[in-house]
Amino acid sequence: IYIYYGNLDAVYDGDPEQVFDFFDDFNDNSIDTDKWDEVDVGGGDAIEQNQRMELYVPASRDIAQIVTKNPINIQNRIIEVYLSNTKISEVDLFLSLTKPTGDWFEEPNWYKGVLYKSANEFRFERKVDGSYTKLYGSPPISWSEKIQFRITDSTIKGFEQTTQRFSETYQLSSYNCYIGIK
């Protein structure tokens, strides 16, 4: 996950931790517990291995997810993740006002980008005060996608690869969000 901001004076010195507000490329085969909490349900399991985060969901009601340990201010930021979905029904990038303790869908306030393998669809969705809205849905460009949220001032935009799929006034009551992969 990369979170960008507009510091034009930033100089890359080979250490992404010094450049980005929040960074993890999941390449050391160990979940960084200073950054992430694992929130699994049933037989779900999030494992950092093979230089990536792998989510195992053996049964339909199981959940594997990682969530930032603390909320991150996402205003005037870009949140970007590369997801690949070859085996499970869905893979999500989500921004939530509350930290999920189980299925994040039950949380009342969030945005998400999702690859729905079972529905052959890429979507952006939101839930505000418990009210769900599908913002965009169409067959995915591929099952390996770059999902990006761009939050500038009071606008949030969602991108699939480099194509903008939605733009709206930011609807959540705060810019301090937990970021997760499910």
C-alpha positions as a Markdown table, in Angstrom:
| # | Residue | x | y | z |
|---|---|---|---|---|
| 1 | Ile | 0.0 | 0.0 | 0.0 |
| 2 | Tyr | 1.3 | 3.4 | -0.9 |
| 3 | Ile | 0.0 | 6.7 | 0.5 |
| 4 | Tyr | 1.2 | 9.8 | -1.4 |
| 5 | Tyr | 1.1 | 13.4 | -0.6 |
| 6 | Gly | 2.1 | 16.6 | -2.4 |
| 7 | Asn | 5.6 | 17.3 | -1.1 |
| 8 | Leu | 7.5 | 18.5 | -4.2 |
| 9 | Asp | 10.7 | 18.8 | -2.3 |
| 10 | Ala | 10.8 | 15.2 | -1.3 |
| 11 | Val | 13.9 | 13.4 | -2.6 |
| 12 | Tyr | 13.9 | 9.6 | -3.0 |
| 13 | Asp | 16.9 | 8.1 | -1.2 |
| 14 | Gly | 16.1 | 4.4 | -1.8 |
| 15 | Asp | 14.0 | 4.1 | 1.4 |
| 16 | Pro | 10.2 | 4.3 | 0.8 |
| 17 | Glu | 9.6 | 4.6 | 4.5 |
| 18 | Gln | 11.3 | 8.0 | 4.3 |
| 19 | Val | 9.2 | 9.1 | 1.2 |
| 20 | Phe | 5.7 | 7.9 | 1.8 |
| 21 | Asp | 3.4 | 8.6 | 4.8 |
| 22 | Phe | 2.6 | 4.9 | 5.0 |
| 23 | Phe | 4.3 | 2.1 | 3.0 |
| 24 | Asp | 4.4 | -1.7 | 3.0 |
| 25 | Asp | 5.4 | -3.7 | 0.0 |
| 26 | Phe | 5.0 | -7.0 | 1.8 |
| 27 | Asn | 8.3 | -8.3 | 0.6 |
| 28 | Asp | 9.9 | -9.6 | 3.9 |
| 29 | Asn | 7.6 | -12.5 | 4.5 |
| 30 | Ser | 6.5 | -11.2 | 7.9 |
| 31 | Ile | 3.5 | -9.0 | 8.8 |
| 32 | Asp | 4.7 | -5.8 | 10.3 |
| 33 | Thr | 2.7 | -5.8 | 13.6 |
| 34 | Asp | 3.7 | -2.2 | 14.2 |
| 35 | Lys | 1.6 | -1.2 | 11.2 |
| 36 | Trp | -1.0 | -4.0 | 10.8 |
| 37 | Asp | -3.5 | -6.0 | 12.8 |
| 38 | Glu | -4.8 | -9.3 | 11.4 |
| 39 | Val | -8.5 | -9.7 | 11.7 |
| 40 | Asp | -9.5 | -13.2 | 10.6 |
| 41 | Val | -12.9 | -14.9 | 11.0 |
| 42 | Gly | -13.4 | -18.7 | 10.9 |
| 43 | Gly | -10.6 | -20.4 | 9.0 |
| 44 | Gly | -9.5 | -17.3 | 7.2 |
| 45 | Asp | -5.8 | -16.4 | 7.4 |
| 46 | Ala | -3.7 | -13.5 | 6.1 |
| 47 | Ile | -0.1 | -14.6 | 5.6 |
| 48 | Glu | 2.8 | -12.5 | 4.2 |
| 49 | Gln | 4.8 | -14.9 | 2.1 |
| 50 | Asn | 6.3 | -15.2 | -1.4 |
| 51 | Gln | 7.1 | -11.4 | -1.1 |
| 52 | Arg | 3.3 | -10.5 | -1.0 |
| 53 | Met | 0.3 | -10.6 | 1.3 |
| 54 | Glu | -1.7 | -13.8 | 0.7 |
| 55 | Leu | -5.3 | -14.2 | 1.9 |
| 56 | Tyr | -6.6 | -17.7 | 2.5 |
| 57 | Val | -10.4 | -18.2 | 2.7 |
| 58 | Pro | -11.2 | -21.9 | 2.8 |
| 59 | Ala | -14.9 | -21.6 | 3.3 |
| 60 | Ser | -17.5 | -19.0 | 2.1 |
| 61 | Arg | -18.1 | -17.5 | 5.5 |
| 62 | Asp | -14.4 | -17.3 | 6.4 |
| 63 | Ile | -12.6 | -13.9 | 6.3 |
| 64 | Ala | -8.9 | -13.0 | 6.0 |
| 65 | Gln | -8.0 | -9.4 | 6.3 |
| 66 | Ile | -5.3 | -7.0 | 7.6 |
| 67 | Val | -6.1 | -3.5 | 8.9 |
| 68 | Thr | -3.9 | -0.6 | 9.8 |
| 69 | Lys | -3.2 | -0.6 | 13.6 |
| 70 | Asn | -4.2 | 3.0 | 13.8 |
| 71 | Pro | -6.4 | 5.3 | 11.7 |
| 72 | Ile | -4.5 | 7.4 | 9.1 |
| 73 | Asn | -5.5 | 10.9 | 7.9 |
| 74 | Ile | -6.3 | 10.3 | 4.2 |
| 75 | Gln | -7.2 | 13.9 | 3.2 |
| 76 | Asn | -5.1 | 15.1 | 0.3 |
| 77 | Arg | -3.7 | 11.6 | -0.1 |
| 78 | Ile | -3.6 | 8.8 | -2.7 |
| 79 | Ile | -4.1 | 5.3 | -1.4 |
| 80 | Glu | -3.0 | 2.6 | -3.8 |
| 81 | Val | -2.8 | -1.2 | -3.8 |
| 82 | Tyr | -2.2 | -3.9 | -6.4 |
| 83 | Leu | -4.6 | -6.8 | -5.9 |
| 84 | Ser | -4.8 | -10.1 | -7.7 |
| 85 | Asn | -7.8 | -12.4 | -7.3 |
| 86 | Thr | -7.5 | -15.8 | -8.8 |
| 87 | Lys | -9.1 | -18.1 | -6.2 |
| 88 | Ile | -11.5 | -16.4 | -3.7 |
| 89 | Ser | -14.9 | -14.7 | -4.3 |
| 90 | Glu | -13.6 | -11.2 | -3.5 |
| 91 | Val | -10.6 | -9.1 | -2.7 |
| 92 | Asp | -11.0 | -5.6 | -1.3 |
| 93 | Leu | -9.2 | -2.4 | -0.5 |
| 94 | Phe | -11.3 | -0.5 | 2.2 |
| 95 | Leu | -11.2 | 2.7 | 4.1 |
| 96 | Ser | -13.3 | 2.6 | 7.2 |
| 97 | Leu | -14.0 | 5.1 | 10.1 |
| 98 | Thr | -14.1 | 2.2 | 12.6 |
| 99 | Lys | -11.7 | -0.8 | 13.0 |
| 100 | Pro | -13.5 | -4.0 | 12.1 |
| 101 | Thr | -13.4 | -6.8 | 14.6 |
| 102 | Gly | -15.1 | -9.2 | 12.1 |
| 103 | Asp | -16.6 | -8.6 | 8.7 |
| 104 | Trp | -15.9 | -5.0 | 7.8 |
| 105 | Phe | -19.1 | -4.9 | 5.7 |
| 106 | Glu | -21.0 | -4.7 | 9.0 |
| 107 | Glu | -19.2 | -1.4 | 9.9 |
| 108 | Pro | -21.4 | 1.6 | 9.3 |
| 109 | Asn | -19.0 | 4.0 | 7.4 |
| 110 | Trp | -16.6 | 3.0 | 4.6 |
| 111 | Tyr | -15.5 | 3.1 | 1.0 |
| 112 | Lys | -14.1 | 0.1 | -0.9 |
| 113 | Gly | -12.7 | -1.0 | -4.2 |
| 114 | Val | -13.3 | -4.7 | -4.8 |
| 115 | Leu | -12.6 | -7.5 | -7.3 |
| 116 | Tyr | -15.7 | -9.7 | -7.2 |
| 117 | Lys | -14.6 | -13.0 | -8.8 |
| 118 | Ser | -17.9 | -14.6 | -8.1 |
| 119 | Ala | -19.8 | -11.8 | -9.8 |
| 120 | Asn | -17.2 | -11.1 | -12.6 |
| 121 | Glu | -17.2 | -7.5 | -11.5 |
| 122 | Phe | -14.9 | -4.7 | -10.4 |
| 123 | Arg | -16.8 | -2.3 | -8.0 |
| 124 | Phe | -16.4 | 0.8 | -6.0 |
| 125 | Glu | -18.9 | 0.9 | -3.1 |
| 126 | Arg | -19.6 | 3.1 | 0.0 |
| 127 | Lys | -21.6 | 2.8 | 3.2 |
| 128 | Val | -22.5 | 5.9 | 5.2 |
| 129 | Asp | -24.5 | 5.7 | 8.4 |
| 130 | Gly | -25.4 | 2.1 | 7.5 |
| 131 | Ser | -26.8 | 3.1 | 4.0 |
| 132 | Tyr | -25.0 | 1.1 | 1.2 |
| 133 | Thr | -24.4 | 2.5 | -2.3 |
| 134 | Lys | -22.7 | 0.9 | -5.3 |
| 135 | Leu | -20.8 | 3.7 | -7.0 |
| 136 | Tyr | -19.4 | 1.8 | -10.0 |
| 137 | Gly | -19.6 | -1.8 | -11.3 |
| 138 | Ser | -18.4 | -3.4 | -14.5 |
| 139 | Pro | -16.4 | -6.5 | -15.6 |
| 140 | Pro | -12.7 | -6.0 | -14.5 |
| 141 | Ile | -9.9 | -5.0 | -16.8 |
| 142 | Ser | -8.1 | -8.0 | -15.4 |
| 143 | Trp | -8.0 | -10.1 | -12.2 |
| 144 | Ser | -4.7 | -8.3 | -11.2 |
| 145 | Glu | -5.7 | -4.7 | -10.6 |
| 146 | Lys | -4.3 | -1.5 | -9.3 |
| 147 | Ile | -7.0 | 0.1 | -7.1 |
| 148 | Gln | -6.5 | 3.7 | -6.2 |
| 149 | Phe | -8.4 | 6.2 | -4.1 |
| 150 | Arg | -7.5 | 9.9 | -4.5 |
| 151 | Ile | -8.8 | 12.1 | -1.8 |
| 152 | Thr | -8.3 | 15.9 | -2.4 |
| 153 | Asp | -10.0 | 18.5 | -0.4 |
| 154 | Ser | -13.6 | 17.4 | -0.2 |
| 155 | Thr | -13.6 | 15.0 | -3.2 |
| 156 | Ile | -12.9 | 11.3 | -3.4 |
| 157 | Lys | -12.1 | 9.6 | -6.8 |
| 158 | Gly | -11.7 | 5.9 | -7.5 |
| 159 | Phe | -9.4 | 4.5 | -10.2 |
| 160 | Glu | -9.2 | 1.0 | -11.7 |
| 161 | Gln | -5.7 | 0.8 | -13.2 |
| 162 | Thr | -5.4 | 4.3 | -14.6 |
| 163 | Thr | -9.1 | 4.8 | -15.4 |
| 164 | Gln | -11.2 | 7.0 | -13.2 |
| 165 | Arg | -14.4 | 5.1 | -12.3 |
| 166 | Phe | -16.1 | 7.5 | -9.9 |
| 167 | Ser | -15.8 | 10.9 | -8.3 |
| 168 | Glu | -18.0 | 12.4 | -5.6 |
| 169 | Thr | -18.0 | 14.7 | -2.6 |
| 170 | Tyr | -16.3 | 12.8 | 0.3 |
| 171 | Gln | -19.2 | 11.4 | 2.4 |
| 172 | Leu | -17.6 | 10.1 | 5.6 |
| 173 | Ser | -17.6 | 12.3 | 8.7 |
| 174 | Ser | -13.8 | 12.2 | 9.2 |
| 175 | Tyr | -10.7 | 11.7 | 7.1 |
| 176 | Asn | -9.1 | 9.6 | 9.8 |
| 177 | Cys | -9.7 | 6.1 | 8.5 |
| 178 | Tyr | -8.5 | 2.5 | 9.0 |
| 179 | Ile | -7.1 | 1.1 | 5.7 |
| 180 | Gly | -7.5 | -2.6 | 5.1 |
| 181 | Ile | -7.1 | -5.4 | 2.6 |
| 182 | Lys | -9.7 | -8.2 | 2.7 |
